[in-house]
């Protein structure tokens, strides 16, 4: 690890100001950034920790029925406090990494990093969540722009994520055997105006919506409705742990399982 | 009622208190006054000509003490190999030089090029980035069969090829074996890969070198399974330091699994550099470094053929194996695919003719050497897979086929040199059938199928040769070391005992189990006995711990030394009681005169030995300390039968282990709890190999599985609760405790039954065209096989 400065602002405004300086980098729970720095693959001059900002912490329900999660809220807290409001999301949060990861890693950090194998992007996209930053609101459909790429500008901070509550939802993760990240993860959510299906882990373009499955499930929210639907292997990630064809196949299997398990 | 002390009892492991409360004293816990830190700049290409290493800018970086390169080791020996294999033509193996730091060429990713010694570790890393390398990249050889083709790039320019040796065993059997195949009623053949593994002990390797200018003595603190061996190899072959000026300490060691047997360049470097800069030098491996510098395990590509007669008797066995040596010969690498592998190829069966051919190959990969089981898992895997395949081809029950061919008469001379002294393979198979509940399998399969899953049952037997072994025999086989063990039993004046053993405990529980033996012999409390190990300054020359040898060889040395203690103590007791020493009996910590009520306490006798006021000085010397060296007359041969039940998700190819049962014959047992723990750990590693682990290089020699992001280690949730039994006991006939060894059995015995179970599951669903899937049986591989 190279030397760096650490600042811990207590307000969003101070954090935004600190991030305005050259070489500054936001630090959420550090579950990706710190290992990268230890390997000397990243060398920020200043880390701006977001975890001391109380207004970015916690889980609550808004008056209009959205689940609001502060950007610096760790997964373990979401797992505990969202369970009554959005059990599928709480379930997803409770299976990210291990207890140490869940107590440090944050939802804002995960969404800002947009790892193609991370769990949270599928929940945000699958729920049609709104990503709220210190400067604007971004619809999930506009937010994810490919592997490790998002709509965030330099220095922009995810302060909150708002999830509309679905009628039914479920997340199915097939773990990569080594990292236990999602080799394929599928988030299915049924809303009054239709079904959303978001897939993580599988595509070279990062998290994506499987629109054919959404159309079929919007007509009939049953696993059988997916019969005959397949994804092309082309464009899928192929590596040691799963070929392109295998990942494409798993998307179908996990989607069916998510529909069958949705509650 | 189970015993609560002595042999056969299961006291909790006394060492666990310090391990589990953070009070262990591991090598990284050792920090010496004035110590500097070394960082190794390692090659990031698999094969290249090292034209220039420019350290001039780096040398001026803050905190840099000194930078070493291969040139600094021009007058120093290389890392030696401890075993010479003779090929099938009677010629010695090709043995390349192995410099401490690369000279002229780099030969694998991770090959150390320069060593930067600085005031802090981070300063050393900073300086490493300022070193300018001129490396002309050369084509890498990774695939073994490609490496031995004509015209393949050579890993070592001064060798004739990449073939280390071509070994035939037993060469005299070859013609008869080939002939038997011609006359066979049925031949089953199978090609398989024994996947390359990274040992991954919880504690990475660490070395601290120290030099005392006053005494001219060097000390190396290191994560080793055998500090005396390191002292001999490093002192005599690398650095030229005589033993009396060199001390090697291996304190608490957090797991070895074989990979901490070997003498490594980093150890030699720290010792050498400390002498050069007159300061202690410390190196702590990162996990990433461990992946590219710890010796890997396994990595065999084999073809095995089994010939049977019309009655399904095994009549001949033939194998051809390519064994990866990596870029250099690690300490015991040549012995693993040969003497630790070929000699086990008969397994538990009466196969009269066996021929084993092994081609050891140099590639541009990390050196490969012994890993838990070392050669024996590779033999067992081939044999037990081909038997299973034969049973399916012949339509006979795989257990029945095994039983029909079991060796039942002992001692048994195998066609592959070794003589099994005892065993009862029928008994362990009977026990397995009982504990694995084979009769309930059909119902369990039905229940799995009702959930949309497939269920399979796989069985295998294993035999291992361990407790290695007779020095005169291994010397004939090419070992450049003896394989005895030593023990000094020092009885102190007030009766407590320090036992200096040449064995080394790095998780095995010696500190608990060894005192149980001595306490049983003397009738005193185990708490009075302390085991001292891991320091060449404290005990006599010892050979260390590997090959499941500590109790069978080291324990036997301890028994012999304790017998000497008893003999002398009886003389002292006889004198104190004015009786004949022939009449003295030892019981419950007292010396009794047989047939009388006269007795004298253990402590009175030990005190008399050191305060010899009333003492037979004319017959015996004062003091009570004895040393014994024990060299066994044979290997020991633990054996057993294992069963695995898997569930397979046909939609994803994911395999889960639902039940695992192990019936072992380890001979006599000292501490059943520790034995069960060893079996549990071994099976866990075997399941890891079968389902999860595998080191993979790309064609350019980059290690694709260089971290836990891609190298899959087994976790608690990946293994079931095990049913283990070690009540089948045929005591070893040639060591005083009748013990055989249990450390490697689980890792040797488990992979075949896992794979056999997966094949069984697939066949239950009509996928009978799938006769083999190479390990690790990852979901992707199983699904691909099902959908090929």
Interface residues (C-beta under 8 A of the other chain):
Chain A: X1 X39 X40 X174 X177 X178 X179 X240 X241 X242 X243 X246 X249 X250 X253
Chain B: X122 X125 X288 X651 X652 X653 X654 X691 X692 X696 X704 X705 X708 X709 X710 X711 X712 X713 X776 X778 X779 X780 X783 X784 X787
